[in-house]
Amino acid sequence: MMEDRKTDAMSVNAGGLPALEARLAQELALLERPAKPWVPRTSPNGSEVLDVAVIGAGLCGLTALAALSFAGIDNIRAFDRAPSGREGPWVTSARMETLRTRKELAGPALGVPSLTFRAWFEAQFGARAYEEMVLIPREAWMAYMVWYRNVLALPVSNDTELAGLVLREDGLLALDFLGPEGPAKILARRVILATGLDGLGAPRLPDVAKTVPARFVRHSGDVFDVGAWHGKRVAVVGAGASAMDNAAAALEAGAARVDLFIRRTDIPRVEKFGGIASLGMTHGYIGLPDADRWAFMVEAERTQIPPPRHSVLRVSRHDNAFFHLGSPVLSLTEAGDAVEIETPKGRYPADLIIFATGFDVDFARRPEFTALSGRVLLWRDAYQPPAGEENDALGSYPYLGPAFEFLPKPGLPAAEAEAISRIHCFAYPAVPSHGKITSGIPAVSPGAERLAQGIARSLFVEDRARHFETFMNHDAAEITGEEWRDADAQDRIKEHANG
């Protein structure tokens, strides 16, 4: 009987989305969103120039586009290398069953009720189905993001990969793309990098991973066929959420066994940022002194984020899953068609090793960002931590301005420095500077609004001469002069005298 009720609750309401979209249109009209366009067009030598180009059309990229549009900045476009409907990790490299975020969070809705995931879900499946859902299935989230993009008519070019970025002398940014029709060059006044976890670097692999042929090694962020793991002995290095997700995916795909090698003697249990999650943290972190921001991040790195309980249980319910604590990988040795893994506790054979070891921030590892390498101010350039709080990984993150803009290293030519500051990092590497705004769903709307407001301010200031000219030339009369009579006019004086 319960199964029948669940099936009924999950039945699709064919008329639900059109009704929701009508309500959304009314809400946007009441809020006057999008605002009327106000940015003057720029076309040097007749070339078209975007006011803002967004690299990446996942969660952060789409929310940034929407926030810019709401702010009246409409000459914008996002570019994503993925096909339409496959942007971000949700249906590619992500291997969790559901999102880790609470379903109640408004996410990218930008303060508009009908733009929330809940509104989208309930319109199709009903309120009861929403109440019965514990966490959001990742495929449902991807479908919601596709709807979000379509219902807001956000301009996105898919199958289009950034190949290079050039800092021009005139302050414009030249973007080289490889798209469906071949190479293309786009000029933009501002660029937003909404490129996710590995957006300014590459997967982090420890040196030991490079001691065996690459065919034995994967990173948890790679896209690969999970079905190929059937019957294999799979090793996973790490204890975070992605480690658990990959281990569970291997087990569910029929792996012969899965060994998790965890350097720590215990799996992290407390999410430190969870204790202070609030709008105060969202809006206040950016105002902290560098020493305080650094202290937050160093402690978070030290304690690490625990994997969700349900993710661990998804692994431990399998009899052929083995957790090895206090087991850093000391060496890897090729042994025929397998690898032997050495830890302080023994040697273990594996057919495949998945490293869930995070991502590095390193412009030099991204050919498209050659122009940024050595020119962008990093935390290690801007702040010297006290003894005992050094952290090389955090030091490699960009030290950002108040609108997520890169700051130039001292000593750059003026034109280069100006161009650097016109590139905004709305991706995970913004976290040390801005807090946990670009790390996921919870605070993406306040982050996108901060970004859009900062870009609006900088564009207005840059165009101030044109705005002042418009101000001076404006002569549309609000009244005609027929609305009153001047008591001291000559005819009125005579009229009083004769009276």
C-alpha positions as CSV (number, residue, x, y, z in Angstrom):
1,M,0.0,0.0,0.0
2,M,2.9,2.4,0.9
3,E,4.5,1.6,-2.5
4,D,1.2,2.5,-4.3
5,R,1.0,5.8,-2.4
6,K,4.6,6.6,-3.3
7,T,4.0,5.8,-7.0
8,D,1.0,8.1,-7.0
9,A,2.9,10.9,-5.3
10,M,5.7,10.7,-7.9
11,S,3.3,10.8,-10.9
12,V,4.0,13.7,-13.2
13,N,1.5,16.5,-13.4
14,A,1.7,17.4,-17.1
15,G,0.2,20.9,-16.5
16,G,2.3,21.7,-13.5
17,L,5.3,23.4,-15.2
18,P,3.3,25.7,-17.4
19,A,1.4,26.9,-14.4
20,L,4.6,27.4,-12.5
21,E,6.2,29.3,-15.3
22,A,3.2,31.6,-15.5
23,R,3.5,32.3,-11.8
24,L,7.2,32.9,-12.2
25,A,6.6,35.4,-15.0
26,Q,4.2,37.3,-12.7
27,E,6.8,37.3,-9.8
28,L,9.5,38.6,-12.1
29,A,7.2,41.3,-13.4
30,L,6.4,42.4,-9.9
31,L,10.1,42.6,-9.1
32,E,10.9,44.2,-12.4
33,R,13.4,41.5,-13.2
34,P,15.3,41.6,-15.4
35,A,15.9,45.3,-15.0
36,K,16.0,47.4,-18.1
37,P,19.4,47.3,-19.9
38,W,21.7,50.3,-19.1
39,V,25.2,49.4,-20.2
40,P,26.3,51.3,-23.3
41,R,27.5,49.1,-26.2
42,T,31.2,49.0,-27.0
43,S,32.4,48.2,-30.5
44,P,36.1,49.1,-31.2
45,N,36.8,49.0,-34.9
46,G,33.3,47.7,-35.5
47,S,34.0,44.5,-33.5
48,E,31.2,43.2,-31.2
49,V,32.1,43.1,-27.6
50,L,30.3,41.2,-24.8
51,D,30.0,43.1,-21.6
52,V,30.5,39.9,-19.7
53,A,31.6,36.5,-20.8
54,V,31.1,33.6,-18.4
55,I,33.2,30.5,-18.7
56,G,31.2,27.6,-17.4
57,A,27.4,27.0,-17.4
58,G,27.0,24.9,-14.3
59,L,25.5,26.1,-11.1
60,C,27.7,29.1,-10.6
61,G,27.8,30.1,-14.2
62,L,24.0,30.0,-14.7
63,T,23.4,31.8,-11.4
64,A,25.9,34.5,-12.4
65,L,24.1,35.0,-15.7
66,A,20.8,35.3,-14.0
67,A,22.1,37.8,-11.5
68,L,23.7,39.9,-14.2
69,S,20.5,39.9,-16.2
70,F,18.4,40.9,-13.1
71,A,20.9,43.8,-12.7
72,G,20.2,45.1,-16.2
73,I,23.4,43.7,-17.8
74,D,22.1,41.9,-20.8
75,N,25.0,41.8,-23.3
76,I,26.3,38.6,-21.8
77,R,26.9,34.9,-22.7
78,A,28.2,31.8,-21.1
79,F,30.4,29.2,-22.8
80,D,30.6,25.5,-21.7
81,R,32.6,22.7,-23.2
82,A,29.9,20.2,-22.3
83,P,26.9,19.3,-24.4
84,S,23.6,20.9,-23.3
85,G,22.2,19.1,-20.2
86,R,25.6,17.8,-19.1
87,E,27.1,20.9,-17.6
88,G,28.7,20.5,-14.2
89,P,29.4,17.2,-12.4
90,W,25.9,16.1,-11.7
91,V,25.5,13.5,-14.5
92,T,29.2,13.1,-15.4
93,S,31.8,12.7,-12.7
94,A,29.5,12.8,-9.7
95,R,28.9,9.4,-8.2
96,M,26.7,10.1,-5.2
97,E,23.0,9.1,-5.4
98,T,21.7,12.3,-4.0
99,L,23.0,15.8,-3.3
100,R,24.5,16.4,0.1
101,T,22.7,19.8,0.5
102,R,19.5,20.1,2.4
103,K,16.5,20.1,-0.1
104,E,15.0,23.2,1.6
105,L,17.8,25.5,0.6
106,A,16.8,28.1,-2.1
107,G,20.0,27.6,-4.1
108,P,20.2,29.7,-7.3
109,A,16.7,31.2,-7.0
110,L,18.0,34.8,-6.3
111,G,15.1,35.5,-4.0
112,V,12.3,34.4,-6.4
113,P,10.1,31.7,-4.9
114,S,8.9,30.2,-8.2
115,L,12.6,29.7,-9.2
116,T,13.4,27.3,-6.4
117,F,14.0,23.6,-6.8
118,R,11.0,23.0,-4.5
119,A,8.7,25.0,-6.7
120,W,9.9,23.1,-9.8
121,F,9.6,19.7,-8.1
122,E,6.2,20.2,-6.5
123,A,4.8,21.6,-9.8
124,Q,5.4,18.2,-11.4
125,F,5.2,15.7,-8.6
126,G,3.2,17.3,-5.8
127,A,3.9,18.5,-2.3
128,R,3.6,14.9,-0.8
129,A,6.4,13.7,-3.1
130,Y,8.5,16.6,-2.0
131,E,7.9,15.8,1.7
132,E,8.7,12.1,1.1
133,M,12.0,12.9,-0.6
134,V,14.8,13.0,1.9
135,L,17.6,14.4,-0.3
136,I,17.5,15.6,-3.9
137,P,18.6,12.9,-6.5
138,R,21.4,14.3,-8.6
139,E,19.7,13.6,-11.9
140,A,16.6,15.6,-10.7
141,W,19.0,18.5,-9.8
142,M,20.4,18.4,-13.3
143,A,16.9,18.5,-14.8
144,Y,16.1,21.5,-12.6
145,M,19.2,23.3,-13.8
146,V,18.2,22.7,-17.4
147,W,14.7,24.1,-16.7
148,Y,16.3,27.1,-14.8
149,R,18.4,28.0,-17.8
150,N,15.5,27.6,-20.3
151,V,12.9,29.4,-18.3
152,L,15.1,32.4,-17.8
153,A,16.3,32.3,-21.4
154,L,19.9,32.4,-20.3
155,P,22.3,32.7,-23.3
156,V,24.7,29.7,-23.3
157,S,27.0,28.3,-26.1
158,N,27.6,24.6,-25.5
159,D,30.3,22.3,-26.9
160,T,32.5,25.4,-26.8
161,E,35.8,25.2,-25.0
162,L,38.1,28.0,-23.9
163,A,41.5,27.6,-25.6
164,G,43.2,30.8,-24.6
165,L,42.8,34.2,-23.0
166,V,44.7,37.3,-24.1
167,L,45.1,40.5,-22.1
168,R,44.8,43.3,-24.6
169,E,46.4,46.8,-24.3
170,D,43.0,48.5,-24.6
171,G,41.8,46.7,-21.5
172,L,39.5,44.3,-23.4
173,L,39.9,40.5,-22.9
174,A,40.2,38.3,-26.0
175,L,38.9,34.8,-25.6
176,D,39.8,32.0,-28.0
177,F,37.3,29.2,-28.3
178,L,37.0,25.9,-30.0
179,G,33.4,25.3,-30.9
180,P,31.2,23.2,-33.2
181,E,32.0,25.5,-36.1
182,G,35.8,25.6,-35.4
183,P,37.9,28.3,-33.7
184,A,36.3,31.6,-32.7
185,K,37.5,34.8,-31.0
186,I,35.3,36.7,-28.6
187,L,36.0,40.1,-27.0
188,A,34.7,40.9,-23.6
189,R,34.9,43.7,-21.1
190,R,34.7,41.4,-18.1
191,V,35.2,37.6,-17.8
192,I,33.8,35.4,-15.1
193,L,35.5,32.1,-14.5
194,A,32.7,29.8,-13.2
195,T,34.8,26.6,-13.7
196,G,34.1,24.6,-10.6
197,L,36.4,22.6,-8.3
198,D,39.3,22.3,-10.7
199,G,38.6,25.5,-12.5
200,L,42.0,27.1,-11.9
201,G,44.2,24.0,-11.9
202,A,43.9,20.2,-12.2
203,P,43.2,17.1,-10.1
204,R,45.8,16.6,-7.3
205,L,47.7,13.4,-7.5
206,P,50.4,12.5,-5.0
207,D,53.8,11.7,-6.3
208,V,53.3,8.0,-5.5
209,A,50.5,7.9,-8.1
210,K,53.1,8.6,-10.8
211,T,55.3,5.6,-10.0
212,V,53.1,3.1,-11.9
213,P,51.6,3.3,-15.5
214,A,48.7,5.7,-15.9
215,R,46.3,2.8,-16.8
216,F,46.2,1.8,-13.2
217,V,45.4,5.3,-11.8
218,R,42.2,7.4,-11.8
219,H,41.2,10.6,-10.0
220,S,37.8,10.8,-8.4
221,G,37.0,13.8,-10.6
222,D,37.6,11.9,-13.8
223,V,34.8,10.8,-16.1
224,F,34.9,7.0,-16.7
225,D,32.8,4.0,-17.2
226,V,31.9,2.5,-13.8
227,G,30.7,-0.7,-15.4
228,A,34.3,-1.5,-16.3
229,W,35.0,-2.1,-12.6
230,H,32.9,-5.3,-12.5
231,G,34.9,-8.1,-11.0
232,K,37.9,-5.8,-10.3
233,R,39.8,-5.2,-7.2
234,V,39.5,-1.4,-6.7
235,A,41.4,0.7,-4.2
236,V,40.3,4.2,-3.2
237,V,42.6,6.6,-1.5
238,G,40.9,9.2,0.7
239,A,38.1,9.5,3.3
240,G,36.0,12.4,2.0
241,A,32.7,12.4,0.3
242,S,34.1,11.7,-3.2
243,A,36.1,8.8,-1.8
244,M,32.9,7.2,-0.4
245,D,31.0,8.0,-3.6
246,N,33.6,6.3,-5.8
247,A,33.9,3.3,-3.5
248,A,30.1,2.8,-3.4
249,A,29.9,3.2,-7.2
250,A,32.6,0.5,-7.6
251,L,30.8,-1.9,-5.2
252,E,27.4,-1.3,-6.9
253,A,29.0,-2.0,-10.3
254,G,30.1,-5.4,-9.0
255,A,33.7,-4.9,-8.0
256,A,35.2,-8.0,-6.4
257,R,36.4,-5.9,-3.5
258,V,37.0,-2.3,-2.6
259,D,39.8,-1.2,-0.2
260,L,39.7,2.3,1.2
261,F,43.1,3.6,2.3
262,I,42.8,6.4,4.8
263,R,45.9,8.3,6.0
264,R,44.2,9.5,9.2
265,T,43.7,7.2,12.2
266,D,40.0,8.2,12.1
267,I,37.5,9.4,9.6
268,P,36.6,13.1,10.1
269,R,33.4,13.5,12.0
270,V,32.6,17.2,12.5
271,E,31.9,19.8,9.8
272,K,33.3,22.8,11.5
273,F,31.7,25.3,9.1
274,G,28.3,23.7,9.9
275,G,28.5,25.3,13.4
276,I,28.5,28.8,12.1
277,A,26.6,28.5,8.9
278,S,24.4,31.6,8.7
279,L,23.7,34.7,6.6
280,G,26.1,36.4,9.0
281,M,28.9,34.1,7.8
282,T,27.8,34.5,4.2
283,H,27.9,38.3,4.3
284,G,30.4,38.9,7.0
285,Y,33.4,36.6,6.2
286,I,34.6,38.9,3.3
287,G,35.0,41.7,5.9
288,L,37.3,39.7,8.2
289,P,41.0,40.6,8.5
290,D,43.3,38.3,6.5
291,A,44.6,36.6,9.7
292,D,41.0,35.6,10.7
293,R,40.1,34.4,7.2
294,W,43.3,32.4,7.1
295,A,42.7,30.9,10.6
296,F,39.2,29.7,9.5
297,M,40.6,28.0,6.4
298,V,43.7,26.4,8.0
299,E,41.5,24.9,10.7
300,A,39.0,23.6,8.1
301,E,41.9,22.0,6.2
302,R,43.2,20.5,9.4
303,T,40.0,18.9,10.5
304,Q,38.6,18.2,7.0
305,I,35.0,17.9,6.0
306,P,33.5,14.5,7.0
307,P,31.7,12.4,4.4
308,P,27.9,12.3,4.9
309,R,26.7,9.5,7.1
310,H,24.6,8.0,4.3
311,S,27.5,8.0,2.0
312,V,29.6,6.0,4.4
313,L,26.8,3.5,5.0
314,R,26.4,3.1,1.3
315,V,29.9,1.6,1.3
316,S,30.0,-0.2,4.7
317,R,26.8,-2.2,3.9
318,H,28.8,-4.3,1.5
319,D,30.7,-7.2,2.9
320,N,33.5,-6.8,0.4
321,A,34.3,-3.2,1.4
322,F,37.3,-2.8,3.7
323,F,38.3,0.4,5.5
324,H,42.1,0.7,6.3
325,L,42.7,3.6,8.8
326,G,46.1,4.9,9.5
327,S,47.1,3.6,6.1
328,P,48.9,6.1,3.9
329,V,50.1,4.7,0.6
330,L,53.8,4.3,0.9
331,S,54.6,2.8,-2.5
332,L,53.0,1.3,-5.6
333,T,54.5,-1.5,-7.5
334,E,53.4,-2.8,-10.9
335,A,52.8,-6.5,-10.7
336,G,51.7,-7.8,-14.1
337,D,48.2,-6.7,-14.8
338,A,47.8,-5.3,-11.2
339,V,49.4,-3.0,-8.7
340,E,50.6,-3.8,-5.2
341,I,49.9,-1.2,-2.7
342,E,52.2,-0.8,0.3
343,T,50.9,0.8,3.6
344,P,52.3,0.6,7.1
345,K,49.9,-2.2,7.8
346,G,50.6,-4.5,4.8
347,R,50.6,-5.0,1.1
348,Y,47.4,-5.2,-1.0
349,P,46.8,-6.1,-4.7
350,A,44.5,-3.9,-6.8
351,D,43.5,-3.7,-10.4
352,L,42.7,0.0,-10.2
353,I,43.5,2.9,-7.8
354,I,41.2,5.9,-7.5
355,F,42.7,8.9,-5.8
356,A,40.1,11.1,-4.1
357,T,42.7,13.7,-3.1
358,G,41.3,17.0,-4.2
359,F,42.4,19.6,-6.7
360,D,45.4,21.9,-7.1
361,V,45.2,25.6,-8.0
362,D,47.9,26.1,-10.6
363,F,47.4,28.3,-13.6
364,A,50.5,26.8,-15.2
365,R,48.7,23.5,-15.6
366,R,45.9,25.0,-17.6
367,P,47.1,26.1,-21.1
368,E,44.1,28.4,-21.6
369,F,45.3,30.4,-18.5
370,T,48.9,30.9,-19.5
371,A,48.4,34.7,-19.5
372,L,47.4,34.6,-15.8
373,S,50.3,32.5,-14.5
374,G,52.6,34.7,-12.5
375,R,50.4,37.8,-12.9
376,V,47.6,37.1,-10.4
377,L,48.1,37.9,-6.7
378,L,47.9,34.8,-4.6
379,W,47.4,34.3,-0.9
380,R,51.0,33.5,-0.4
381,D,51.9,36.9,-2.0
382,A,49.4,38.8,0.1
383,Y,49.7,37.2,3.6
384,Q,52.4,35.8,5.7
385,P,50.9,33.4,8.2
386,P,52.4,32.9,11.7
387,A,54.6,29.9,12.4
388,G,52.6,26.7,12.6
389,E,49.8,28.0,10.3
390,E,51.6,27.6,7.0
391,N,49.7,25.9,4.3
392,D,51.1,25.6,0.8
393,A,47.8,24.5,-0.8
394,L,45.9,27.5,0.6
395,G,48.7,29.8,-0.3
396,S,48.3,28.9,-4.0
397,Y,44.7,30.2,-4.1
398,P,44.0,33.6,-5.6
399,Y,43.7,36.6,-3.3
400,L,40.5,38.2,-4.6
401,G,38.9,41.6,-4.4
402,P,35.4,42.4,-3.1
403,A,33.6,41.4,-6.4
404,F,35.6,38.2,-6.8
405,E,38.0,40.0,-9.1
406,F,41.6,38.9,-9.5
407,L,44.1,41.4,-8.2
408,P,47.3,41.9,-10.1
409,K,50.7,41.3,-8.7
410,P,52.7,44.5,-7.9
411,G,54.9,45.7,-10.7
412,L,52.9,44.7,-13.7
413,P,52.5,47.1,-16.6
414,A,49.4,49.3,-16.0
415,A,47.4,47.8,-19.0
416,E,48.1,44.2,-17.8
417,A,47.2,45.1,-14.2
418,E,43.9,46.6,-15.4
419,A,43.0,43.6,-17.5
420,I,43.8,41.2,-14.7
421,S,41.3,43.0,-12.5
422,R,38.6,42.6,-15.0
423,I,38.6,38.8,-14.6
424,H,36.4,37.4,-11.8
425,C,36.8,34.0,-10.1
426,F,33.3,32.7,-9.3
427,A,34.5,29.2,-8.7
428,Y,35.7,27.1,-5.7
429,P,39.1,28.8,-5.5
430,A,37.3,31.9,-4.3
431,V,36.6,30.2,-0.9
432,P,39.6,31.5,1.1
433,S,38.8,35.1,0.0
434,H,35.0,35.1,0.2
435,G,34.1,32.1,2.3
436,K,31.9,29.1,1.4
437,I,29.9,30.9,-1.2
438,T,31.2,29.3,-4.4
439,S,31.6,25.8,-2.9
440,G,28.1,24.6,-3.6
441,I,24.4,25.3,-3.5
442,P,23.7,27.0,-0.1
443,A,25.0,30.5,-0.7
444,V,25.3,30.7,-4.5
445,S,22.6,33.4,-4.8
446,P,24.1,35.9,-2.3
447,G,27.5,35.2,-4.0
448,A,26.1,35.8,-7.5
449,E,24.4,39.0,-6.4
450,R,27.7,40.3,-4.9
451,L,29.4,39.4,-8.1
452,A,26.8,41.1,-10.3
453,Q,26.6,44.3,-8.1
454,G,30.4,44.6,-8.2
455,I,30.5,44.2,-12.0
456,A,27.7,46.7,-12.4
457,R,29.6,49.2,-10.3
458,S,32.8,48.8,-12.2
459,L,31.1,49.0,-15.6
460,F,29.2,52.2,-14.6
461,V,32.4,53.8,-13.3
462,E,34.3,52.8,-16.4
463,D,31.5,54.3,-18.6
464,R,31.0,57.4,-16.4
465,A,31.9,59.9,-19.2
466,R,29.2,58.4,-21.5
467,H,26.7,58.4,-18.6
468,F,27.5,62.0,-17.8
469,E,27.0,62.9,-21.5
470,T,23.6,61.2,-21.5
471,F,22.8,63.1,-18.3
472,M,23.7,66.4,-19.8
473,N,21.9,65.8,-23.1
474,H,18.7,64.5,-21.4
475,D,15.9,67.0,-22.2
476,A,12.7,65.1,-22.1
477,A,10.3,67.4,-20.2
478,E,8.3,66.0,-17.3
479,I,5.9,68.9,-17.4
480,T,4.9,71.3,-20.2
481,G,4.3,74.6,-18.4
482,E,0.5,74.4,-18.8
483,E,0.1,72.9,-15.3
484,W,0.1,76.3,-13.4
485,R,-0.3,80.1,-13.8
486,D,2.4,82.6,-12.8
487,A,0.8,85.0,-10.3
488,D,3.4,87.7,-11.1
489,A,3.1,87.5,-14.9
490,Q,2.3,91.0,-16.6
491,D,-1.3,90.1,-17.5
492,R,-1.9,89.1,-13.9
493,I,-0.5,92.4,-12.6
494,K,-2.8,94.4,-14.8
495,E,-5.8,92.3,-13.8
496,H,-5.1,93.0,-10.1
497,A,-4.6,96.7,-10.7
498,N,-7.9,97.1,-12.5
499,G,-9.7,95.1,-9.8
